[in-house]
Every structure is written in structure tokens, then in C-alpha cells.
Amino acid sequence: MTYEVEPAVHPELAAHTAHFTKRVYTVAEHVHVAVGWSSANATVIEGPGGLVVVDTGSGADLAAVIEAEVRPHLDDPRAPVRAVVVTHHHPDHVNGLSHWAATPDVDVYAHRTFLASLTDQSGPALHIMGLRSVYSLGNLLGPSDTEGVNDAVGPHAGVGTPSFVMPTVLVGDELETEVAGVRLRLFHNPGETDDAISVYLPDSDVLLCGDTIQGPTLPNIHTLRGCRYRDPMQWVRSIDALRAHRAAHLIPSHGQPVSGAAKVAEVLAVERDCIQYIHDQTVRRMNEGLTPDELAETVELPEHLASYAPYAREYYGTVKHTVRQIFFGYLGWFGGDPVDLDPLPRAEYARRTVELMGGRERVLDAARRAYASGEYQWAAELATHLTRIDRADADARSLKAAAFRRLGYAQLNINWRNWYLTSADELEDRIQPILPLINFAAIFAPPDLVARIPAAWLIELYTTRLRAEEALEVDAVLGWRVSGGVHGEEEVALHIHRGVARFLREIPSDAEVILELPRETVESLHLGRTDLRGALAGEDARTSRGTAERAVTLLDLFDPAQPKKPTELTLR
């Protein structure tokens, strides 16, 4: 049975796209922000001695387009770029670095924890976070599902060509400096990320806040793609630090600038009150014993906040997924009912439930009736019992996909919409040919970045990729001697000991195999450009102890950085 579902967009979400119309705003004299060419804005500040750029756009190619749009607005269209400030490590803010900082004389400012945050994002969970990101961002959806839709904090502009340049100036709690005749106050302002900095321009009374104000939306206190815990009250304190400036102009890194001291103060007050309200009422109800699901049904923003458009509307963040994160942040995953401590496996629970309900045909019929009645969530839940019993159940998959489309097309929140629609595509086998073509390492760990990371860090990542079930009887040390690169000679080892890969900072004397590799080969192994057998067949890589065959056998116990088999998120 097939279901016809016409593509649609929530009218308020469609209207929200107007916030990202392509335009260069001159916010104050010599301060220009480009909105609409990239998910994140780029701001260009003119000084007597050149330009300061704050955030770069989400790719080197998009940065070049942005620069071409901004330069006609400058007093001196040929003024050189003297410095770039990146407000935090997310790709849409840094992936255009190589364009703006194209020469060594351009300083790049970032928080002192920037590189650690960036490499953490590119670390052990890179593949699954990358996959969840493309679900969240709708990168796998076809034109019929993305036309007329925005990304809540920017246009649906794509990711661009990733690039990276190392910061040259690291900022601690605060740095007051002057670049190209422009006075800057840079200060640590964590919220969405721990490495966030904001920039105040005292001469023009402009405050550039990065993603501490994410743009025209309710802040995304938790991101569905997954990330480290975002502390709501730390975020509130950071917004209060912005409020203390009483600035005449506010430039978020997403969406349109805000001008007028009263309007800036109002926007900042609403954003911080939304976050604190959700936090405080969640904690209050947690202390009454409510579980995450109960919190999601209980905590709501009051009308005076919820209706404040666009800055408190749920285009990007939602109350429902935020309260669950706050619960987990304080108490962890356990809701308090021991039935959840060791539940039946999903498939077994589904099998027994369907049996009690009278079997597959009765459940499928009930799901179809629910769908026909417009009860799309219930239809999807019933169909899920069947897909957990048999992932190949075409009738159940088709019904669940149709229910997800109905739910997705009705969504105001772009993350929820994208997850519903991408999961529907997964159920209909539309994304399986696409997934193997996406190299998440290239997007979230571009080669320019990987080249600056110690080889030891790249090798340590192997520990989380050991196929332990195949190594339970293995006790062997694989040494790595790496030459070249900005970090010089490096020696580390992996001790594969009965299902655990211990990372060692030096090669022990009893190492069974020692690899001698140039830095470029370690990078190629990490990025999936080659395998060890291919590397050892060349002239630059060799074993100085043990055989090449043994080295290959040991390294073959580890999964590649990007799994060969596409990952399914919905069919679980």
C-alpha cells in the first residue's frame, strides 16, 4: 500500500525565510555584516589600516562570494584583511578561514580552548555525529522537501568547501587590542559552546555575540545531532555579560542585526529569560519527581515569552527536547522506575506486544486506521512495533514513512522537520545510495585541520574502533614511529590486550611490530585515502620490527574512521 503525501511547509517557518534574504547591512559606520550567503554571517569591520573579519562563512568558496558582495560597500574596496576573529569552532563559522586568512600576515583570533573544542568535535564520535548532523540539517533531502525552507538560523545554503587555518592569537577571559586601527574587546562568552568569544567595538558601540544569541529563534539548548552538555545557566550568565554593555547595535552570527539600544536590551532580556525559565521550571518539576517525558508534557513557556517573535519562537530549539537534556545533565538517563534498568530488547518487547495485540495484521490495520484518522504519531508508534520485529516489513515501513511525512510537513521546528523527513526517506530506502558518498571527516575534520593535529591524537582514535570480539585472544603491541609534519618526530603505540586497545605514549621495548611512517601516511589512513597494506607497498612506509603482514593483520582489527556500511538511525 502506498500513501500520497504532498510536500508542505509550516506557513510561519516559510515566512521565517525572509530573515535570511541576501543583503549586506551597514550596521554602524565601517561595520558591515553579510546575511544570507552562508548559514552563518560574516562581519567585516573597516579600519584605517585594513579589515577585521568576524566569522568566516561555512566554506572557502562561500567566503569568496561574501567578500565580493561586501567590498563594494567599503570606503576602500581594496583594503587588505589584517585579522580574522572566529567566535567558536563550529564549521559554519570557521570553514571559510583559508579564504580570509590567505596570507601569513593575517592574524587569526580564537579562544584558548578553540583547538581542543574543534578536535573534540572531530574525535571518536565523528561518524555518528556527522550522520546525525545531516539528518538534523536536512542535507539528504531532495528539492521538494527543501524548497522555500530555511535552516532556522540561516538560509539552506549548504556546507561549502571546508578549510582551516591555525589561530595565531589565543584569547583567555578577555583581550583588549587594536588591529588595523580598530579597537576590539574580545571576551570569553560560553553558551552554545565552551570556546565561544564575543567582540565589542567601543568606537561604534557594536556588540558581535557569535552564537551566544543564535539568531531569530528560541536558543537550541540541546542539539538533536548530539554534543556535549550545554549548561543553560552558564548561557544565561553569558547573555547577562552581553547586556552589561548596553550596546546600540547587536550582530549575532545568524540572522539580521539588531539596532537601537532599547531593542537590543529587549532581545537580550527575552533570550536569557527563555533559557532561565525553561531551566528553573524543569529543575523545580524534577524535584517533584517528574521524569523526562513528564517534563516535556508539563514545562511550557508563558505566553509573553513564547509569542515574542522571532527570538522566542521554536524554529531551532524547542522546550520539549531542552527539558530532557536538562534532566540528563543533572541526573543522567535513569528516570527512576527500575523497569528501565534492564528492559527487554526492543525487538523482543515489540514481538510480545504485537502478540498480545492479536498479531501483525491487527496491529497494521490499527495503524492504518490511526493514520486515516489523522493520528500520525500513534500510527508511527504502532508501525514501529512491526519494523522492530522485521526491518524489511514493507507495509509497516511505508505507513511509518507516510506518518513521518505528515508530522514533518506540519513542523515549525526545522530540526524536527528534517528528522521526520529524512527518517521517512530512510524507511523508503532513498538515502542508502547517498550515505557512502558523504565523507564526514572531510566536512568536520578538513585536511587543513588534520595536518595541524598531532599524529599521536590521530592514532589514539583507533582505540574506540577496535573490533573487540575479534581481539579477545590477542596480546600484541603495534608501535608507530611518525616522521615529518609540524609536530616533528612522534613515537606512540597501541597495545592490543584481549579486547582493549591501550594507547601508549612511548613504544615499549617488547613491541611486536613497529611501523615507520611519514606523517602524510598517518593522515591518509585517518581520512580513508589508503589502507596499511597499500601504504606499506609504497616506498615511504615500512616496518622496522616485525613483518608487514603482521602489521596489516593487527591494524585490520580496527574499523575505519568512516564505517563501510551505511548507518541506519530510524530502523532500530
Secondary structure, 3 states (H helix, E strand, C coil): CCCCCCCCCCHHHHHHHHHHCCEEEEEECCEEEEECCCCCCEEEEEECCEEEEECCCCCHHHHHHHHHHHHHHCCCCCCCEEEEECCCCCHHHHCCHHHHCCCCCCEEEEECCHHHHHHHHCCCCHHHHHHHHHHHHCCCCCHHHHCCCCCCCCCCCCCCCCCCCCCCEEECCEEEEEECCEEEEEEECCCCCCCCEEEEECCCCEEEEECCCCCCCCCCCCCCCCCCCCCHHHHHHHHHHHHCCCCCEEEECCCCCEECHHHHHHHHHHHHHHHHHHHHHHHHHHCCCCCHHHHHHHCCCCHHHHCCCCCCCCCCCCHHHHHHHHHHHHHCCCCCCHHHCCCCCHHHHHHHHHHHCCCHHHHHHHHHHHHHCCCHHHHHHHHHHHHHHCCCCHHHHHHHHHHHHHHHHCCCCHHHHHHHHHHHHHHCCCCCCCHHHCCHHHHHCCHHHHCCCCHHHHHHHHHHHECHHHCCCCEEEEEEEEECCCCCCEEEEEEEECCEEEEECCCCCCCCEEEEEEHHHHHHHHHCCCCHHHHHCCCCCEEEECCHHHHHHHHCCECCCCCCCCCCCCCC
